Amino acid sequence: MWFSIFLGWAIKRIVFSFGGVGTYRRALPFFLGMIFGQFLAGSLWSLIGVLTDRNMYTLFP
């Protein structure tokens, strides 16, 4: 989990350094989509796990 946080921070820093605030604002929907996609994938795997009575997805291993 910490690597994901670090990676997000590093990419944000690079975007700010090279592109400025305008580039950051244009890239924001992409990053929000990545967060939503991770949430959606985890939710679907959890639902599949409930239906099949198996542990399919764990947030913290």
Distance bins in CASP14 RR format, pairs under 12 A and 6 or more apart:
PFRMAT RR
TARGET T0000
AUTHOR 0000-0000-0000
RMODE 2
METHOD distances of the structure
MODEL  1
1 7 0 0 0 0 0 1 0 0 0 0 0
1 8 0 0 0 0 0 1 0 0 0 0 0
1 38 0 0 0 0 0 1 0 0 0 0 0
1 58 0 0 0 0 0 1 0 0 0 0 0
1 59 0 0 0 0 1 0 0 0 0 0 0
1 60 1 0 0 1 0 0 0 0 0 0 0
1 61 0 0 0 0 1 0 0 0 0 0 0
2 8 0 0 0 0 0 1 0 0 0 0 0
2 9 0 0 0 0 0 1 0 0 0 0 0
2 60 0 0 0 0 0 1 0 0 0 0 0
3 9 0 0 0 0 0 1 0 0 0 0 0
3 10 0 0 0 0 0 1 0 0 0 0 0
4 10 0 0 0 0 0 1 0 0 0 0 0
4 11 0 0 0 0 0 1 0 0 0 0 0
4 31 0 0 0 0 0 1 0 0 0 0 0
4 34 0 0 0 0 1 0 0 0 0 0 0
4 35 0 0 0 0 1 0 0 0 0 0 0
4 38 0 0 0 0 1 0 0 0 0 0 0
4 59 0 0 0 0 0 1 0 0 0 0 0
5 11 0 0 0 0 0 1 0 0 0 0 0
5 12 0 0 0 0 0 1 0 0 0 0 0
5 35 0 0 0 0 0 1 0 0 0 0 0
6 12 0 0 0 0 0 1 0 0 0 0 0
6 13 0 0 0 0 0 1 0 0 0 0 0
7 13 0 0 0 0 0 1 0 0 0 0 0
7 14 0 0 0 0 0 1 0 0 0 0 0
7 31 0 0 0 0 0 1 0 0 0 0 0
7 34 0 0 0 0 0 1 0 0 0 0 0
8 14 0 0 0 0 1 0 0 0 0 0 0
8 15 0 0 0 0 1 0 0 0 0 0 0
8 16 0 0 0 0 0 1 0 0 0 0 0
8 27 0 0 0 0 0 1 0 0 0 0 0
8 30 0 0 0 0 0 1 0 0 0 0 0
8 31 1 0 0 1 0 0 0 0 0 0 0
8 34 0 0 0 0 1 0 0 0 0 0 0
8 35 0 0 0 0 0 1 0 0 0 0 0
9 15 0 0 0 0 0 1 0 0 0 0 0
9 16 0 0 0 0 0 1 0 0 0 0 0
9 31 0 0 0 0 0 1 0 0 0 0 0
10 16 0 0 0 0 0 1 0 0 0 0 0
10 17 0 0 0 0 0 1 0 0 0 0 0
11 17 0 0 0 0 0 1 0 0 0 0 0
11 18 0 0 0 0 0 1 0 0 0 0 0
11 23 0 0 0 0 0 1 0 0 0 0 0
11 24 0 0 0 0 0 1 0 0 0 0 0
11 27 0 0 0 0 1 0 0 0 0 0 0
11 28 0 0 0 0 0 1 0 0 0 0 0
11 30 0 0 0 0 0 1 0 0 0 0 0
11 31 1 0 0 1 0 0 0 0 0 0 0
11 34 0 0 0 0 0 1 0 0 0 0 0
12 18 0 0 0 0 0 1 0 0 0 0 0
12 19 0 0 0 0 0 1 0 0 0 0 0
12 20 0 0 0 0 0 1 0 0 0 0 0
12 21 0 0 0 0 0 1 0 0 0 0 0
12 23 0 0 0 0 0 1 0 0 0 0 0
12 24 1 0 0 1 0 0 0 0 0 0 0
12 25 0 0 0 0 0 1 0 0 0 0 0
12 27 0 0 0 0 1 0 0 0 0 0 0
12 28 0 0 0 0 1 0 0 0 0 0 0
12 30 0 0 0 0 0 1 0 0 0 0 0
12 31 0 0 0 0 1 0 0 0 0 0 0
13 19 0 0 0 0 0 1 0 0 0 0 0
13 20 0 0 0 0 0 1 0 0 0 0 0
13 24 0 0 0 0 0 1 0 0 0 0 0
14 20 0 0 0 0 0 1 0 0 0 0 0
14 23 0 0 0 0 0 1 0 0 0 0 0
14 24 0 0 0 0 0 1 0 0 0 0 0
14 27 0 0 0 0 0 1 0 0 0 0 0
15 21 0 0 0 0 1 0 0 0 0 0 0
15 22 0 0 0 0 1 0 0 0 0 0 0
15 23 1 0 1 0 0 0 0 0 0 0 0
15 24 1 0 1 0 0 0 0 0 0 0 0
15 25 0 0 0 0 1 0 0 0 0 0 0
15 26 0 0 0 0 1 0 0 0 0 0 0
15 27 1 0 1 0 0 0 0 0 0 0 0
15 28 0 0 0 0 1 0 0 0 0 0 0
15 30 0 0 0 0 0 1 0 0 0 0 0
15 31 0 0 0 0 1 0 0 0 0 0 0
16 22 0 0 0 0 1 0 0 0 0 0 0
16 23 0 0 0 0 1 0 0 0 0 0 0
16 24 1 0 1 0 0 0 0 0 0 0 0
16 25 0 0 0 0 0 1 0 0 0 0 0
16 27 0 0 0 0 0 1 0 0 0 0 0
16 28 0 0 0 0 0 1 0 0 0 0 0
17 23 0 0 0 0 1 0 0 0 0 0 0
17 24 0 0 0 0 0 1 0 0 0 0 0
18 24 0 0 0 0 0 1 0 0 0 0 0
18 27 0 0 0 0 0 1 0 0 0 0 0
19 25 0 0 0 0 0 1 0 0 0 0 0
19 26 0 0 0 0 1 0 0 0 0 0 0
19 27 0 0 0 0 1 0 0 0 0 0 0
20 26 0 0 0 0 1 0 0 0 0 0 0
20 27 0 0 0 0 0 1 0 0 0 0 0
21 27 0 0 0 0 0 1 0 0 0 0 0
21 28 0 0 0 0 0 1 0 0 0 0 0
22 28 0 0 0 0 1 0 0 0 0 0 0
23 30 0 0 0 0 0 1 0 0 0 0 0
24 30 0 0 0 0 0 1 0 0 0 0 0
24 31 0 0 0 0 1 0 0 0 0 0 0
25 31 0 0 0 0 0 1 0 0 0 0 0
25 32 0 0 0 0 0 1 0 0 0 0 0
27 33 0 0 0 0 0 1 0 0 0 0 0
27 34 0 0 0 0 0 1 0 0 0 0 0
28 34 0 0 0 0 0 1 0 0 0 0 0
28 35 0 0 0 0 0 1 0 0 0 0 0
29 35 0 0 0 0 0 1 0 0 0 0 0
29 36 0 0 0 0 0 1 0 0 0 0 0
30 36 0 0 0 0 0 1 0 0 0 0 0
30 37 0 0 0 0 0 1 0 0 0 0 0
31 37 0 0 0 0 0 1 0 0 0 0 0
31 38 0 0 0 0 0 1 0 0 0 0 0
32 38 0 0 0 0 0 1 0 0 0 0 0
32 39 0 0 0 0 0 1 0 0 0 0 0
33 39 0 0 0 0 1 0 0 0 0 0 0
33 40 0 0 0 0 1 0 0 0 0 0 0
33 41 0 0 0 0 0 1 0 0 0 0 0
34 40 0 0 0 0 0 1 0 0 0 0 0
34 41 0 0 0 0 0 1 0 0 0 0 0
35 41 0 0 0 0 0 1 0 0 0 0 0
35 42 0 0 0 0 0 1 0 0 0 0 0
36 42 0 0 0 0 0 1 0 0 0 0 0
36 43 0 0 0 0 0 1 0 0 0 0 0
37 43 0 0 0 0 1 0 0 0 0 0 0
37 44 0 0 0 0 1 0 0 0 0 0 0
37 45 0 0 0 0 0 1 0 0 0 0 0
38 44 0 0 0 0 0 1 0 0 0 0 0
38 45 0 0 0 0 0 1 0 0 0 0 0
38 57 0 0 0 0 0 1 0 0 0 0 0
38 59 0 0 0 0 0 1 0 0 0 0 0
39 45 0 0 0 0 0 1 0 0 0 0 0
39 46 0 0 0 0 0 1 0 0 0 0 0
39 57 0 0 0 0 0 1 0 0 0 0 0
39 59 0 0 0 0 0 1 0 0 0 0 0
40 46 0 0 0 0 0 1 0 0 0 0 0
40 47 0 0 0 0 0 1 0 0 0 0 0
40 57 0 0 0 0 0 1 0 0 0 0 0
41 47 0 0 0 0 0 1 0 0 0 0 0
41 48 0 0 0 0 0 1 0 0 0 0 0
41 56 0 0 0 0 0 1 0 0 0 0 0
41 57 0 0 0 0 1 0 0 0 0 0 0
41 59 0 0 0 0 0 1 0 0 0 0 0
42 48 0 0 0 0 1 0 0 0 0 0 0
42 49 0 0 0 0 0 1 0 0 0 0 0
42 50 0 0 0 0 0 1 0 0 0 0 0
42 56 0 0 0 0 1 0 0 0 0 0 0
42 57 1 0 1 0 0 0 0 0 0 0 0
42 58 0 0 0 0 1 0 0 0 0 0 0
42 59 0 0 0 0 1 0 0 0 0 0 0
43 49 0 0 0 0 0 1 0 0 0 0 0
43 50 0 0 0 0 0 1 0 0 0 0 0
43 56 0 0 0 0 0 1 0 0 0 0 0
43 57 0 0 0 0 1 0 0 0 0 0 0
43 59 0 0 0 0 0 1 0 0 0 0 0
44 50 0 0 0 0 0 1 0 0 0 0 0
44 51 0 0 0 0 0 1 0 0 0 0 0
44 56 0 0 0 0 1 0 0 0 0 0 0
44 57 0 0 0 0 1 0 0 0 0 0 0
45 51 0 0 0 0 0 1 0 0 0 0 0
45 52 0 0 0 0 0 1 0 0 0 0 0
45 54 0 0 0 0 0 1 0 0 0 0 0
45 55 0 0 0 0 1 0 0 0 0 0 0
45 56 1 0 1 0 0 0 0 0 0 0 0
45 57 1 1 0 0 0 0 0 0 0 0 0
45 58 0 0 0 0 1 0 0 0 0 0 0
45 59 0 0 0 0 0 1 0 0 0 0 0
46 52 0 0 0 0 0 1 0 0 0 0 0
46 54 0 0 0 0 0 1 0 0 0 0 0
46 55 0 0 0 0 1 0 0 0 0 0 0
46 56 1 0 0 1 0 0 0 0 0 0 0
46 57 1 0 1 0 0 0 0 0 0 0 0
46 58 0 0 0 0 1 0 0 0 0 0 0
46 59 0 0 0 0 1 0 0 0 0 0 0
47 54 0 0 0 0 0 1 0 0 0 0 0
47 56 0 0 0 0 1 0 0 0 0 0 0
47 57 0 0 0 0 1 0 0 0 0 0 0
48 54 0 0 0 0 1 0 0 0 0 0 0
48 55 0 0 0 0 0 1 0 0 0 0 0
48 56 1 0 1 0 0 0 0 0 0 0 0
48 57 0 0 0 0 1 0 0 0 0 0 0
49 55 1 0 0 1 0 0 0 0 0 0 0
49 56 1 0 1 0 0 0 0 0 0 0 0
49 57 1 0 0 1 0 0 0 0 0 0 0
49 58 0 0 0 0 0 1 0 0 0 0 0
50 56 0 0 0 0 1 0 0 0 0 0 0
50 57 0 0 0 0 0 1 0 0 0 0 0
55 61 0 0 0 0 0 1 0 0 0 0 0
END
